[in-house]
Amino acid sequence: ETGVTQTPRHLVMGMTNKKSLKCEQHLGHNAMYWYKQSAKKPLELMFVYSLEERVENNSVPSRFSPECPNSSHLFLHLHTLQPEDSALYLCASSQVFFSGSDTGELFFGEGSRLTVL
Amino acid sequence: GIQVEQSPPDLILQEGANSTLRCNFSDSVNNLQWFHQNPWGQLINLFYIPSGTKQNGRLSATTVATERYSLLYISSSQTTDSGVYFCAVDPWNTDKLIFGTGTRLQVFP
């Protein structure tokens, strides 16, 4: 079983649909992240959860809504998306060391490729 | 904010060749990581290397934090090395990783 698992791997949705992306980590880490990767752009950090509390919301539109029910699970709820939201969404986890404000070593899932029609 | 620049942007090699990828960053960092994104999109952690040199098989990395750069060496490249290589830095006083734009490597038999 891989360390970080994402489902679904592929998702096609209309602009009026509501769907969710799921991420699960089996590494015992205390922080989880959502990243967005669009064509020809650097990876963009969307959300950070540390000890199940959201610590970063990187100016992400409200049509993306994260949820972290426990330290092993992270969701990204999607509603009324736009075609420009089509991208690869990557989940990651790490063990954050608070004494040094270090993100720790990040481990990524395989990603969920989203297409918005 | 911090700038992370990678070079070259694209690299084409024949199997067996060696290569060096570079990552420059504009400010002090807590840590630096190298990732390989395979053709299926998955990001694989290669090195966690805030400073010094590490080796893992045909790959090695060196980070000179005082001069704000890191190098990734790939020796005897194989077609499976193809993909995009990213460096990512964790600036001081933040809890987020900033990614460079990547180096796209294609290795041909």
Interface residues (C-beta under 8 A of the other chain):
Chain A: A31 Y33 Q37 P42 L43 L45 V48 S50 V55 E56 N58 L88 L90 A92 V96 G100 S101 D102 T103 G104 E105 L106 F107 F108 G109 E110 G111 R113
Chain B: V4 N30 N31 Q33 F35 W40 G41 Q42 L43 I44 N45 Y48 F86 A88 D90 W92 N93 T94 D95 K96 L97 I98 F99 G100 T101 G102
